[in-house]
Amino acid sequence: MPVEFALAARYLLGLGRRTHVATVTAISLVGLTLGVLALVVTLALLEGFQSTIRGELVRLSAHARVSAASGRLLGDPDGLARRLQESLGDATVEEVVTGSCLVAGPGGTVPARLVGRSDVEGVAADRVLAARLAVGPGDTVRVLSPRTRLTPLGPVPVRAGLEIGEVIPREPGAGEGGVLVAPLAVVQRILWGRPAVEALELRDPADPWHLAARVREALGDRRGSLRVEGIGDLHRPLFLALALERAMLFLAVGLMLVVAALNLLCNVAMVAAGKRRDLAVLSGLGMAPARVRRLFLGLGVMIGAAATALGAGLGAGLAMVLDRTGALPLPRGVFAVTAVPFRVQPVTVAVVMVFSLILATLAAWLPARTVARREPAEGLRYE
C-alpha cells in the first residue's frame, strides 16, 4: 500500500482519541449516508410510479400508429392493414377514425373526442366523460357531429343516439376532455358519412417499444407517403414531463448530498489542522506535495466511499421492503395501484453512488490542495 494511503487509514482509525474531530467525522459519515439513502429511495419511488404509468400506456394505448404524411385520410387502408399484418405476425392492426364532437347526457353537454375502432363492438365512455355526463352502462347519450346535413330547415348537425355499454379506464396522457369509443362504422357515419380511415393502430405486447421500427421496415417503399409514430412519439409530452420530473427531483434531493459534502470538507480540514506537525516532519523528510495531497484526498474518499456504500445498501433494501410489503397504501379507485410502488434499478443506484463519490472527492480536494502547498517550516514554527 502506498505510504500516503496507509497514513490516511491510520489517521482515520485514530480519530477515536480526538473527540471533537471524531464527532465531526461521524456527522459527515451519517450525513452522506442519509443523503445517499434519501436519493436512492426517492428515485426508486419515482421509478415505481413512472413504470406504472408506462405499464398503463402499454396496456391501454396503441404501440404504433400509421397515418398519412399529408392529408387526413389513409389511402387503401385495408390493403395496408393486410400488408402489415402479414409482415408483423403477432401484432394486431386496427383501423381508427377520430374526431371532436359534443356529447349530451343527464349531466349536460360537454365536448369530447369520438373514437371509432374496428376492434370495438359496443360503445364505451371513459371515466372522465361518464362522470361529467352522470351516465353509466345502459344509459343513452346524444352525439352531435361537426358535420352537417341539408334539411328543409337548412343545414343541421348530424346527431346520433348511442347507448353506453361500459365505462373504461382513462388512457394516460389523454388530455382534459373525455373520450367516447364506438364501432368504426358508427363513427364513420357520424363524422364522415362514408367509409373513411384516418390511421392504423398496432399493438404488440411482446415488444411494444420497438414496434414502430418494425413497422417502418415492413412498409418498405411506402414509407415516404406515411407517418409512423411509436409509443414514445404518441405520448411525447408525457415522457418529457416524466424525464423533467426525474431530473428536478434528482437535483432537489441531491442538494442533501452537497450539504453533507461541505461538512466533509470541514472534517478533512480539521484533520489536516491537527496533523500540521506530522505533515511538516514528513515534508522535511522528502514527501512530495503531491503525495501529501493524495493523503488527505484519500482520507476524504474513504469516508465518502463508506457512507456511499452504506447509504446505497440501506436505501435499496428499504425501498424493496416497502414495495414488497405494501407498507404505504393508496386510496382504491384513484390510482392504478393499491400501494406506493418502489422499483430499484441497479443503474440508478450506480449513478447515485458515482455522484456521491464525486462530491466527496471534490470536498476533500480543496483542503488537500491547501495542505500540500504549505511550507514545512510553517508547520513547525509554533510547535
N, C-alpha and C positions, 0 to 999 in steps of 0.2 A: 504494500500500500504506500503511495507517495506520502512523504512526511507531512505535507500540509493537510491532507485528509485525515491522517492519524491524529494530528493535533486538534483538528476540528471535532473529531469524535471524542477526544479526551476532554475538550472544553465543554462539550455538550453533556457528557456524563458527569462532569464535576460541578454542574450548576447547582446541585442539591446543597452544596456547602455555602452557597450565597443566596440567601432567602429572597431578597428583592429581585435579583436577576432571574432566579428560578420561577418566581411568580409571574414576571412579565413573559417569560418563555412559555409557561403553561397557558397564559391568556392568549398568546399568539397561536399556540397549537390548537386550543379549543376554538378560537375564532375562525381559523382556517377550516377546521373540521366542520363546524356548524355551517359555514358558508358553502362548502362543497356539498354537504348533506342537503341543505335547503335547495341548492340549484339542481341537484340530481332528482330530488323528489318533485320539485316544481315542473321540471321538464318531463318527467315520467307522467305526471298528472295531465300536462298539456298534450302529450303524445297519446294518452289514453282517450281523451275527448276527441282529438283530431282523427285518430284511427277509427273511432266510432262513426264520425261524420263520413270518412272515406268509405267505410263499410256500408253505410246507408246509401251513399251515392251509387256504389256498385250494385246494391240490391234493388234500388228503386228507379234509377235513371238509365238512359241509354249509354252504352260504352263507346259508340262511334256513331257519327251522323254524316250522311251523304246528301248534299243538296246541290242545286245548280250554281255554277260560278257566276252566272249573270241571269237575271230574271228570278221569278219566284217559284215557278213550277218545274218539275223534272220532266224531261222528255223520255218516253218509253220506260216508265218506272218498272213495269212488270218484267221486261227483258233484263233490265239492270239488276233487279232483285234476284232473278234466276241465276244470272252470271255470278253474283256474289255468293249466293247460297251454294252453288257448285264448287266455287273456289275455296270457300272458307270452312266447309264441312260442318262442324258442330255449331257454328254461330247462327243465331236466329236473325232473320231480316224481316222487318215490318214496315209497311207503308204508313206515312203520317201526313196529316194536314192540320194546320193550326191557324187560329185567328182570334181576334178580340170580339167580344160581344157583351151584351147586357143580360144578366140573369135575374129574373124576378121570382120571389117566393114570399112566404108569410112574413119574413123579416124585412122586406123591402126589395129594392132593385140595386144591384151592385155590378160594377164592371168585373169581368173575369176573362180568363183565357180558355178558349174552347179547343179541345184536342181530339182529333179523330184518329183512331188506330185500327189497323187491320186485324190485330190480335184481340180486340175487345168486343165482347158480345152485349154487355149491358152498359148502363150509364152509371158513372161514379163521380162523386164530388169529393174534393179533398177536405180536410178538417176545417181549414180556414173558411172556405166557401160555405160549407154546411153550417158553421157557427154563425156566419153573418146573415144567412137566409133563414136560420132556425128550421132547417129541414133535416130529414134522416131517410133511411131506407123506406120506400113505399110512398114518399111524398113526390108531388109533381112540381116542376119549375118551368117557367116560360123563358125561352131563349129568344132574344131579339138580335138579329144579324145586322151588320152594317150594309149588307146587300139589300137592294130594294127591288120590288117588282111593280109593274104598272097595273093599276086597277082603275075602275071608273072614277074613283075619287082621287086619282093621281098616284105617284109613286109612294109606296109604303114599305117599311122594313119587313123582311121575311121573319116570320115568327114560327116557333115550334114548341110544343109541349113535350117535356121529357120526364120520365119517371125515374127517380133516383133508386138505383139498385143497391148501392153500398157507399160507405164513407171510407176513403182510403187515406193512408198517412201522407203527410205533406212531403214533397220531394225537397231535399236540401238545396238551397240556392234558388228556389222557385220565385223569389221576389215577394212583394207585399200582397198582390192580388190572389184571388182564389183560382182554382183550376177545375174545369168540368171535362171529364173524359167520356167519350161516346164512340160507338162503332163508326168506322171510316165512312160508310155510305151515308149515314145520317148527317155527319158533319160536312161532307161534300155537298149534300143537298142544301144545307143551311148557309154555308159560306160561299159556295161557287155555283150551285145549281147544276152541276155536271161533274163527272168523274175528274178529279184533279188530285195530284200528289205533290206535296212540297218537298218531302225528304224521305229518305230511308234510314231507319234507326236500327242499329245492330247491337246485339248483346252476346257476350261470350264469357260466362262466369269463370271459366278456367284460366283466361288470360285477358282480363278487361283492359289493362293499362297499355298493352301493345296491339290492341285490335286495330286501331287507326292505321298503323304502319302496314299491317297485313292487308287492310282494305286498299290502301294506295297501290300496293304491289299487285293486287288482284285486278284493279281497274285497268292497268296497262295503258293502252293508247287513249283511253277516255279520261285520263286524269286531268287533262288540260281544261275540259269543259265542266268539271265537277269540283266542288269544295268538300274536302274530307276533314272532319273535326273529331278529335279524340275526346276522351272523358276530361282530360285536362283543359282542352280548348273550350269545351261546352260550359265548364264551370270555372273559367279563369279568374273572375273577380273573387270567388270564394277561396280559391287556392292562394291567390295573392294576399288576401286578408289573413289566412292561416299562417302563411310564411312571415308576414309582418308581425303578427301576434307572437310568434315564436321568437323572432329577433328582439322585439321590445321587451319581452319577458326575460329573456336571457340577459339583456343589458341591465334591467332593473334589479333582478336578484343578484347579478354578478357584482353590483356595487358593494354587496356584503363582503365579497372576497377582496375587493380593493381596499376596504377599510381594514380588514384583517391583515392584508399585506403591508399596510402602513404601520400597523402595530409590530409586525415582524421586523420592519426597518429599524424601529426604535430598539427592539430587542437586540439585534445584531450590533447596533451602535453602542449599547450599554456593555455588551460583552467585550467589544473592542476597547472601550474606555477602561474596563477593568483589567485588561491584559496588556496595557501600554508598556509596562516594564519588560514583560516577556517578549513582546514584539521588538522592542529596541535591542534586546540582547540577541535575538535571532537575526535581526538585520545586521547587527555588528559582526556576527559570526559568518555573514555572507549569504543569508537567504535573500533571494532576489525579490524586488517589489511585486513582480507578477505572481510569485508563489505565496506571498502574504495576501495578495488579493484573492487568490484561489482558496486560501484557508477560510476566510470569512464568507466567501461566496458559497463554499461547500457547507459551512455551518448553517446558513440560511436555507440552502436547498435541502439539507437533511430534515430540518424542521418542517419545511413545506411539503416534502415528499411523504413524511409520516402522517401529517394532517390530511393530505390529499387522499392517500390510500385508506385511512380510517374513515374519512367522510364519505368517500365513494362507496365503500363497503356497507356502511351503515345506511346510507341513503338508498342504495339499490335494494338492500334487504327490507327496509321499512316500506318502500313502495310495493314490493312483491307481496309482503304480508297484508298490507291494506287492500291490495287488489284481490287476493285470493279469499280473504275473509269477508269482503264487502262491508268493512267497518264504517264506511261513510255512506249511508243510504240516501237515495234521491226520491222525490215525490213520484209516485207511479202515474203514468199517463202524460207526464210533462217532458221527460227525456226518453231517449231510446234505450237507456239502461236503467237499472234499478239501484245501482250503487256507483259511487265515483270510481271511474276506471283509472288504472295506472298501467303504463306499459314502459318497461325499462329496455332501452335499446343500447347494446354494447357500444355502438358508435357514438351515441350521445354522451355516455359515461366517459368514454375516452376523450372526447372534446373538452368536457368539463375538467378532467384531470390535467390535460395539457394546458388549459387556460390557467388553472390554479398554479401549476409549476412555473409557468412563465411569469406570473405575478410575483411568486416567491423569489424567483431568480432576480427579477428587476428590483424588488425591495432590498435584497441583500447586496446588490451590485454597488449602490451608492456609498454605504458605509465601508464596504470592502475597498472601493477605489480610494476613498479618503484616507483610510489607514495605510494603504500601500504607498501613498505619496508623502508620508511623514519622514522626517529625518531621524535616524537612530538617537542622536543626542537629545532631541526633544523629549523622547520618552524617558530618558534617564536624568533629566535636569532636576526634577523635584523629588527624585527617589533617594 
